[in-house]
Amino acid sequence: MANPIQFISQVRAEVAKVVWPTRREVALTTVMVFLMAALAALFFSIVDLGIRWGLQGVLQVFS
C-alpha cells in the first residue's frame, strides 16, 4: 500500500497519459450515436408493425 502522496502523484502521471478527444471528435461521435439510435428505433418499429399485422391476420383467420 503506497502512501497517499505517492498515490496522488501516480494518479496525476496516469491522467497526463490520457489522450482527450477534440471537440470535433466528440461532436461527430455524438451525431453518430444519435443516428444509430434513430436507425435502431426505426428498424424495431418496422419489425413491431410487421409482427402486429401478421398476428392480427392469424387471429382474424381463426376467429
URDA-V305554 format. One record per helix or strand of 2 or more residues. SS is the DSSP state (@ for helix, = for strand). FROM is the first residue (numbers start at 0). LEN is the number of residues. If there is no record, write none. Layout:
# URDA-V305554
{{SS FROM LEN} {SS FROM LEN}}
This chain:
# URDA-V305554
{{@ 3 13} {@ 22 40}}
